[in-house]
């Protein structure tokens, strides 16, 4: 692409062709630099969403206790190699929960407490998770990036 800009700039015969647009060299160079810099980002990995009252370490233990790994593959959770539900390895990067709800702490905690109430017909069961436990589990899920 850069070569095309330069060729168009330097070629007088092409500039006389009405179907070819000639870009001045400074504009071509500026466009290339802007495109190159757009990919530069020195920021660190985004911080996981904070869940008020949530403890990620406790959430991890609760996911083991409730045997979430029977249906989901969950990094860091012992024996969590299930395949009936989606893998949760990058859950913190997802935009939606169950393909329908925004991936935010409130909706996630509600989903963990009673999935069928939010999405009738879902295969995810109501496991009896309390609201407090759901906050801890959500805190852990947001660490999975």
C-alpha positions as CSV (number, residue, x, y, z in Angstrom):
1,X,0.0,0.0,0.0
2,X,2.8,2.4,0.8
3,X,4.5,1.6,-2.5
4,X,1.3,2.4,-4.3
5,X,1.1,5.9,-2.7
6,X,4.7,6.6,-3.6
7,X,4.3,5.3,-7.2
8,X,1.2,7.4,-7.6
9,X,3.0,10.4,-6.2
10,X,6.1,10.1,-8.5
11,X,4.4,9.0,-11.7
12,X,3.5,11.9,-13.9
13,X,1.8,9.6,-16.5
14,X,-0.6,8.3,-13.8
15,X,-1.4,11.8,-12.6
16,X,-2.6,12.7,-16.1
17,X,-5.1,9.7,-16.0
18,X,-8.4,11.1,-14.7
19,X,-9.3,7.7,-13.0
20,X,-6.2,7.7,-10.8
21,X,-6.1,10.0,-7.7
22,X,-2.6,11.2,-6.8
23,X,-1.9,11.8,-3.2
24,X,0.8,14.3,-2.2
25,X,3.7,12.6,-0.4
26,X,3.1,14.3,3.0
27,X,-0.5,13.1,3.1
28,X,0.6,9.6,2.2
29,X,3.3,9.6,4.9
30,X,0.8,11.0,7.5
31,X,-1.7,8.3,6.6
32,X,0.8,5.5,6.9
33,X,2.1,6.9,10.3
34,X,-1.5,7.2,11.6
35,X,-2.2,3.6,10.6
36,X,1.0,2.4,12.2
37,X,0.4,4.3,15.5
38,X,-3.2,3.1,15.8
39,X,-1.9,-0.4,16.6
40,X,0.4,0.9,19.4
41,X,-0.9,0.6,22.9
42,X,1.4,0.7,26.0
43,X,-1.5,0.2,28.4
44,X,-1.4,-2.8,30.7
45,X,-4.0,-5.6,30.5
46,X,-7.4,-4.2,31.6
47,X,-8.2,-4.6,35.2
48,X,-11.0,-7.2,35.9
49,X,-14.4,-5.7,36.8
50,X,-14.8,-5.0,40.5
51,X,-17.7,-6.8,42.2
52,X,-18.8,-5.0,45.4
53,X,-18.5,-7.4,48.3
54,X,-16.9,-10.1,46.0
55,X,-13.8,-12.1,47.0
56,X,-12.3,-13.9,43.9
57,X,-10.4,-16.5,46.0
58,X,-13.6,-17.4,47.9
59,X,-15.5,-17.4,44.5
60,X,-13.1,-20.0,43.1
61,X,-13.6,-22.2,46.1
62,X,-17.4,-21.8,45.8
63,X,-17.2,-22.9,42.1
64,X,-15.5,-26.0,43.2
65,X,-18.0,-26.6,46.0
66,X,-21.0,-26.1,43.7
67,X,-19.3,-28.4,41.1
68,X,-19.5,-25.9,38.3
69,X,-16.8,-27.8,36.5
70,X,-19.1,-30.7,35.9
71,X,-20.6,-28.6,33.0
72,X,-17.9,-26.0,32.4
73,X,-14.2,-26.0,31.8
74,X,-12.9,-23.4,34.3
75,X,-9.2,-22.5,34.6
76,X,-7.8,-22.8,38.1
77,X,-10.8,-24.7,39.4
78,X,-10.0,-28.3,40.3
79,X,-11.6,-31.0,38.0
80,X,-13.4,-28.3,36.0
81,X,-13.3,-30.0,32.6
82,X,-17.0,-30.2,31.7
83,X,-18.2,-29.6,28.2
84,X,-22.0,-29.4,28.5
85,X,-21.7,-25.7,29.1
86,X,-19.4,-23.1,27.5
87,X,-15.8,-23.0,28.7
88,X,-15.3,-20.0,31.0
89,X,-11.6,-19.4,30.3
90,X,-12.0,-15.8,29.0
91,X,-15.2,-15.0,30.8
92,X,-14.0,-11.6,31.9
93,X,-13.6,-10.5,28.3
94,X,-17.1,-11.5,27.2
95,X,-19.7,-8.9,26.4
96,X,-22.8,-11.0,27.2
97,X,-23.9,-13.6,29.7
98,X,-25.8,-16.5,28.1
99,X,-25.8,-14.6,24.8
100,X,-28.4,-12.1,26.1
101,X,-27.5,-10.1,29.2
102,X,-24.7,-7.5,29.6
103,X,-21.7,-8.9,31.3
104,X,-21.8,-6.7,34.4
105,X,-21.6,-7.6,38.1
106,X,-25.4,-7.2,38.8
107,X,-26.7,-9.3,36.0
108,X,-24.0,-11.9,36.4
109,X,-24.8,-12.3,40.1
110,X,-28.5,-12.6,39.3
111,X,-27.7,-15.2,36.6
112,X,-25.7,-17.3,39.1
113,X,-28.5,-17.2,41.6
114,X,-31.3,-18.3,39.3
115,X,-30.5,-18.9,35.6
116,X,-33.9,-20.3,34.7
117,X,-35.7,-17.2,36.0
118,X,-33.6,-15.0,33.7
119,X,-33.6,-17.3,30.6
120,X,-36.4,-19.9,30.7
121,X,-35.4,-23.1,29.0
122,X,-31.7,-22.7,29.8
123,X,-29.8,-25.9,30.6
124,X,-28.0,-24.1,33.5
125,X,-29.7,-25.2,36.7
126,X,-30.6,-23.3,39.8
127,X,-27.9,-24.7,42.0
128,X,-29.0,-22.9,45.2
129,X,-26.3,-20.2,45.1
130,X,-27.0,-17.3,47.5
131,X,-26.7,-13.7,46.4
132,X,-23.5,-13.3,48.5
133,X,-22.0,-16.4,47.1
134,X,-22.9,-15.3,43.6
135,X,-20.9,-12.0,44.1
136,X,-17.8,-14.0,45.1
137,X,-18.2,-16.3,42.1
138,X,-18.6,-13.3,39.8
139,X,-15.5,-11.8,41.2
140,X,-13.6,-15.0,40.3
141,X,-15.1,-15.2,36.8
142,X,-14.0,-11.6,36.0
143,X,-10.4,-12.6,36.7
144,X,-10.6,-15.1,33.8
145,X,-9.2,-13.0,30.9
